[in-house]
Amino acid sequence: MGFISGIAASGSGDTLPAGLIALWSGALSNIPSGWALCDGQGGRPDLRSKFVKGASPGADPGSSGGAASHGHTAHPTQSHSATAVAAHGSQAHNGAAVAEHPAQSHGGAGVADHLAQAHAGAAVADHPGQAHSGAAVADHTNVAVPASGLAAEKKGTGGATCEPSGHGHTIPSIAHVVTQPSAHPSLPHSVTQPGAHPALAHVVTQPGDHPSLPHTTTQPNSHPALPHTVTEPDAHPSMAHDTVNHEPEYYTVAYIIKL
């Protein structure tokens, strides 16, 4: 490189410490004097086809590691297996029998007939004859009205001088004639009794007896056994990984070390 060539040409190369590593982009045949290729010879590190990695904190340089290539372990063949699924056994239906309804008959206490009923009552007394009577009304007798100063007679042509003139009235006798109405005749009551009510019998008709009613229970058919069919998928074949170079783009230089 120009810097290192300039140092070598000036004769001041001894000022650089031994072990200094630099990048060289020139031909290997033109490496300056006092420098050597890092090729693993003479105790020098071999940095050919390698990347340089900074040392860990506090650690001296010089450790190495890594690999030029890498690979993946193929996945082995995988097969499916599982516990078999038991078939469903045959299932039958059963249950307690249903009791029949026994015959039912109707019964009840008899209804008593209504007895004959006759009408009766106390006789109604007749109204006896009724005659009118009363005290006689006395006749009005003659009444004479005596003379009194109830009239006046004028005498003379002088002043208004009147003298009473006596006269009287005679009221004739007035007789009362009272006519009694005819006597009321006897009024008998005629009571007609209605006919006696005849005896009324109750006719009760019982409905027919209910016959015995049996229950008919039909059991469904038994369920047959149901087997399970399990289809296993095919085994997975072995899976190999391709080896791919993940190295980024690069430019090559040579590492040289100060002797």
KEKE-917727 format. One record per residue (C-alpha): residue number from 1; residue in one letter; chain; x negated, y negated, z negated. Coordinates in Angstrom, 1 decimal. Layout:
PT  numar  lummi  zator       x       y       z
PT    NUM      A      A       X       Y       Z
...
This chain:
PT  numar  lummi  zator       x       y       z
PT      1      M      A     0.0     0.0     0.0
PT      2      G      A    -1.2    -3.6     0.5
PT      3      F      A    -1.4    -4.4    -3.2
PT      4      I      A    -3.4    -1.3    -4.0
PT      5      S      A    -5.6    -1.8    -0.9
PT      6      G      A    -6.2    -5.4    -1.9
PT      7      I      A    -7.2    -4.3    -5.4
PT      8      A      A    -9.6    -1.6    -3.9
PT      9      A      A   -11.1    -4.1    -1.4
PT     10      S      A   -11.8    -6.7    -4.1
PT     11      G      A   -13.7    -4.2    -6.2
PT     12      S      A   -11.5    -5.0    -9.2
PT     13      G      A    -9.8    -1.6    -9.2
PT     14      D      A   -11.5    -0.6   -12.4
PT     15      T      A    -9.2    -3.1   -14.2
PT     16      L      A    -6.2    -0.7   -13.8
PT     17      P      A    -5.9     2.0   -16.5
PT     18      A      A    -6.3     5.6   -15.5
PT     19      G      A    -3.0     7.5   -15.3
PT     20      L      A    -1.1     4.7   -13.7
PT     21      I      A     1.3     6.2   -11.0
PT     22      A      A     2.3     4.1    -8.0
PT     23      L      A     4.3     4.6    -4.9
PT     24      W      A     2.3     5.1    -1.7
PT     25      S      A     4.0     4.7     1.7
PT     26      G      A     0.9     5.0     3.8
PT     27      A      A    -0.7     8.1     5.3
PT     28      L      A    -2.1    10.5     2.8
PT     29      S      A    -5.5    10.3     4.5
PT     30      N      A    -5.6     6.6     3.7
PT     31      I      A    -5.1     6.8    -0.1
PT     32      P      A    -7.5     4.2    -1.6
PT     33      S      A   -10.6     5.2    -3.4
PT     34      G      A   -10.1     5.8    -7.1
PT     35      W      A    -6.5     7.1    -6.5
PT     36      A      A    -5.3    10.6    -5.9
PT     37      L      A    -2.1    12.2    -4.7
PT     38      C      A     0.2    13.6    -7.5
PT     39      D      A     0.0    17.1    -6.1
PT     40      G      A    -0.4    19.2    -9.3
PT     41      Q      A    -4.2    19.6    -8.7
PT     42      G      A    -7.0    18.6   -11.2
PT     43      G      A    -4.5    18.2   -14.0
PT     44      R      A    -2.4    15.7   -12.1
PT     45      P      A     1.4    16.0   -12.2
PT     46      D      A     3.1    17.5    -9.1
PT     47      L      A     5.6    14.9    -8.0
PT     48      R      A     6.1    16.1    -4.5
PT     49      S      A     9.8    16.5    -3.5
PT     50      K      A    10.8    15.3    -7.0
PT     51      F      A    12.6    12.4    -8.6
PT     52      V      A    11.0    10.6   -11.5
PT     53      K      A    13.1    10.4   -14.7
PT     54      G      A    12.4     8.1   -17.6
PT     55      A      A    11.2     9.8   -20.7
PT     56      S      A    13.5    10.1   -23.7
PT     57      P      A    13.2     7.3   -26.3
PT     58      G      A    10.0     7.9   -28.4
PT     59      A      A     8.8    10.8   -26.3
PT     60      D      A     5.6    10.8   -24.3
PT     61      P      A     5.9    11.3   -20.6
PT     62      G      A     5.0    14.7   -19.0
PT     63      S      A     8.1    16.9   -19.5
PT     64      S      A     9.8    18.4   -16.5
PT     65      G      A    13.0    20.2   -15.7
PT     66      G      A    15.8    20.6   -13.2
PT     67      A      A    15.8    22.7   -10.0
PT     68      A      A    15.6    22.1    -6.3
PT     69      S      A    19.0    23.9    -5.8
PT     70      H      A    21.9    25.2    -7.7
PT     71      G      A    24.6    27.9    -7.3
PT     72      H      A    28.0    29.0    -8.6
PT     73      T      A    29.0    32.4   -10.0
PT     74      A      A    31.8    33.9    -7.9
PT     75      H      A    35.2    34.5    -9.6
PT     76      P      A    35.7    38.3    -9.9
PT     77      T      A    38.8    40.0    -8.5
PT     78      Q      A    41.9    39.4   -10.7
PT     79      S      A    44.7    41.9   -10.9
PT     80      H      A    48.1    41.5   -12.6
PT     81      S      A    49.4    43.9   -15.2
PT     82      A      A    52.1    43.7   -17.8
PT     83      T      A    54.3    45.9   -20.0
PT     84      A      A    57.1    47.5   -18.1
PT     85      V      A    60.6    46.1   -18.7
PT     86      A      A    62.9    48.7   -20.2
PT     87      A      A    66.1    49.4   -18.2
PT     88      H      A    69.4    48.4   -19.8
PT     89      G      A    71.1    51.6   -21.1
PT     90      S      A    74.7    52.5   -20.1
PT     91      Q      A    77.3    50.6   -22.2
PT     92      A      A    80.7    52.0   -23.0
PT     93      H      A    83.7    50.0   -24.4
PT     94      N      A    85.4    51.1   -27.5
PT     95      G      A    87.7    49.6   -30.1
PT     96      A      A    90.2    50.4   -32.8
PT     97      A      A    93.6    51.6   -31.5
PT     98      V      A    96.4    49.2   -31.6
PT     99      A      A    99.3    50.4   -33.7
PT    100      E      A   102.7    50.7   -32.0
PT    101      H      A   105.7    48.6   -33.1
PT    102      P      A   108.2    50.9   -34.8
PT    103      A      A   111.9    50.8   -33.8
PT    104      Q      A   113.8    48.0   -35.5
PT    105      S      A   117.6    48.1   -36.4
PT    106      H      A   119.8    45.2   -37.5
PT    107      G      A   121.7    45.5   -40.8
PT    108      G      A   123.5    43.1   -43.1
PT    109      A      A   126.2    42.8   -45.7
PT    110      G      A   129.8    43.2   -44.4
PT    111      V      A   131.9    40.1   -44.1
PT    112      A      A   135.1    40.3   -46.2
PT    113      D      A   138.4    39.6   -44.3
PT    114      H      A   140.5    36.6   -45.2
PT    115      L      A   143.6    37.7   -47.1
PT    116      A      A   147.1    36.7   -45.9
PT    117      Q      A   148.0    33.3   -47.4
PT    118      A      A   151.7    32.3   -48.2
PT    119      H      A   152.8    28.7   -48.8
PT    120      A      A   154.6    28.0   -52.1
PT    121      G      A   155.5    24.9   -54.1
PT    122      A      A   158.0    23.5   -56.6
PT    123      A      A   161.5    22.8   -55.2
PT    124      V      A   162.2    19.2   -54.4
PT    125      A      A   165.3    18.0   -56.4
PT    126      D      A   168.2    16.4   -54.5
PT    127      H      A   168.9    12.7   -55.0
PT    128      P      A   172.3    12.5   -56.8
PT    129      G      A   175.1    10.2   -55.6
PT    130      Q      A   174.6     6.6   -56.6
PT    131      A      A   177.5     4.2   -57.4
PT    132      H      A   177.3     0.4   -57.6
PT    133      S      A   178.6    -1.3   -60.7
PT    134      G      A   178.4    -4.7   -62.3
PT    135      A      A   180.1    -7.2   -64.5
PT    136      A      A   183.2    -9.0   -63.0
PT    137      V      A   182.6   -12.6   -61.9
PT    138      A      A   185.1   -14.9   -63.8
PT    139      D      A   187.4   -17.1   -61.6
PT    140      H      A   186.9   -20.9   -61.7
PT    141      T      A   190.0   -22.4   -63.5
PT    142      N      A   191.6   -25.7   -62.7
PT    143      V      A   189.7   -28.6   -64.1
PT    144      A      A   191.5   -32.0   -64.7
PT    145      V      A   189.3   -35.1   -64.5
PT    146      P      A   190.8   -37.7   -67.0
PT    147      A      A   191.1   -41.4   -66.1
PT    148      S      A   188.0   -43.4   -66.9
PT    149      G      A   186.6   -46.8   -66.1
PT    150      L      A   185.4   -45.5   -62.8
PT    151      A      A   187.8   -47.9   -60.8
PT    152      A      A   188.8   -51.6   -60.9
PT    153      E      A   191.7   -53.6   -59.8
PT    154      K      A   191.5   -57.4   -58.8
PT    155      K      A   194.0   -59.6   -60.1
PT    156      G      A   194.6   -63.3   -59.3
PT    157      T      A   192.9   -65.6   -56.8
PT    158      G      A   190.5   -67.0   -59.2
PT    159      G      A   187.1   -65.8   -60.1
PT    160      A      A   186.0   -62.2   -59.7
PT    161      T      A   188.0   -60.7   -62.5
PT    162      C      A   188.5   -57.0   -62.3
PT    163      E      A   190.4   -54.7   -64.6
PT    164      P      A   190.1   -51.1   -64.7
PT    165      S      A   192.7   -49.1   -63.0
PT    166      G      A   193.2   -45.5   -64.4
PT    167      H      A   193.3   -42.4   -62.0
PT    168      G      A   192.3   -38.7   -62.2
PT    169      H      A   191.4   -35.7   -60.1
PT    170      T      A   192.6   -32.1   -60.4
PT    171      I      A   190.2   -29.3   -59.3
PT    172      P      A   192.2   -26.2   -58.4
PT    173      S      A   191.2   -22.8   -59.7
PT    174      I      A   188.7   -20.9   -57.5
PT    175      A      A   188.8   -17.1   -57.8
PT    176      H      A   185.7   -14.9   -57.0
PT    177      V      A   186.3   -11.9   -54.9
PT    178      V      A   183.5    -9.3   -55.4
PT    179      T      A   183.4    -6.3   -53.0
PT    180      Q      A   181.3    -3.4   -54.3
PT    181      P      A   179.5    -1.4   -51.6
PT    182      S      A   180.5     2.3   -51.2
PT    183      A      A   178.7     4.7   -53.5
PT    184      H      A   175.6     6.4   -52.0
PT    185      P      A   176.4    10.1   -51.5
PT    186      S      A   174.1    12.8   -52.9
PT    187      L      A   171.1    13.3   -50.6
PT    188      P      A   169.7    16.8   -50.7
PT    189      H      A   166.1    17.5   -49.6
PT    190      S      A   165.6    20.2   -47.0
PT    191      V      A   162.0    21.7   -47.3
PT    192      T      A   161.0    24.1   -44.6
PT    193      Q      A   158.0    26.2   -45.6
PT    194      P      A   155.6    27.1   -42.7
PT    195      G      A   155.0    30.8   -41.9
PT    196      A      A   152.5    32.6   -44.0
PT    197      H      A   149.0    32.9   -42.5
PT    198      P      A   148.3    36.5   -41.5
PT    199      A      A   145.2    38.3   -42.7
PT    200      L      A   142.1    37.4   -40.6
PT    201      A      A   139.6    40.1   -40.1
PT    202      H      A   136.0    39.4   -39.2
PT    203      V      A   134.6    41.4   -36.3
PT    204      V      A   130.8    41.6   -36.5
PT    205      T      A   129.0    43.1   -33.5
PT    206      Q      A   125.5    44.2   -34.3
PT    207      P      A   123.0    44.0   -31.4
PT    208      G      A   121.5    47.2   -30.1
PT    209      D      A   118.5    48.6   -32.0
PT    210      H      A   115.0    47.6   -30.6
PT    211      P      A   113.3    50.7   -29.4
PT    212      S      A   109.7    51.6   -30.4
PT    213      L      A   107.2    49.6   -28.3
PT    214      P      A   103.9    51.4   -27.6
PT    215      H      A   100.7    49.4   -26.7
PT    216      T      A    98.9    50.6   -23.7
PT    217      T      A    95.2    49.6   -23.9
PT    218      T      A    93.1    50.1   -20.8
PT    219      Q      A    89.4    50.2   -21.4
PT    220      P      A    87.2    48.9   -18.6
PT    221      N      A    84.8    51.2   -17.0
PT    222      S      A    81.4    51.8   -18.7
PT    223      H      A    78.6    49.7   -17.5
PT    224      P      A    76.0    51.8   -15.7
PT    225      A      A    72.3    51.7   -16.7
PT    226      L      A    70.6    48.7   -15.1
PT    227      P      A    67.0    49.2   -14.3
PT    228      H      A    64.6    46.3   -13.9
PT    229      T      A    62.6    46.1   -10.7
PT    230      V      A    59.3    44.2   -11.3
PT    231      T      A    57.2    43.4    -8.3
PT    232      E      A    53.6    42.7    -9.1
PT    233      P      A    51.8    40.1    -7.0
PT    234      D      A    48.8    41.1    -5.0
PT    235      A      A    45.4    41.0    -6.9
PT    236      H      A    43.4    37.8    -6.4
PT    237      P      A    40.3    38.6    -4.4
PT    238      S      A    36.8    37.5    -5.5
PT    239      M      A    36.3    33.8    -4.9
PT    240      A      A    32.8    32.6    -3.9
PT    241      H      A    31.7    29.0    -4.2
PT    242      D      A    29.9    27.4    -1.2
PT    243      T      A    26.5    25.8    -2.0
PT    244      V      A    26.6    22.1    -0.8
PT    245      N      A    23.7    19.7    -0.9
PT    246      H      A    24.9    16.6    -2.9
PT    247      E      A    21.6    14.7    -2.4
PT    248      P      A    22.2    11.1    -1.4
PT    249      E      A    20.4     9.4     1.4
PT    250      Y      A    16.7     8.8     0.6
PT    251      Y      A    13.3     7.4     1.9
PT    252      T      A    10.2     9.4     1.0
PT    253      V      A     7.1     8.0    -0.5
PT    254      A      A     4.1     9.6    -2.1
PT    255      Y      A     3.3     9.3    -5.8
PT    256      I      A    -0.4     8.5    -6.4
PT    257      I      A    -2.2     8.3    -9.7
PT    258      K      A    -5.1     6.1   -10.8
PT    259      L      A    -8.1     8.2   -11.6
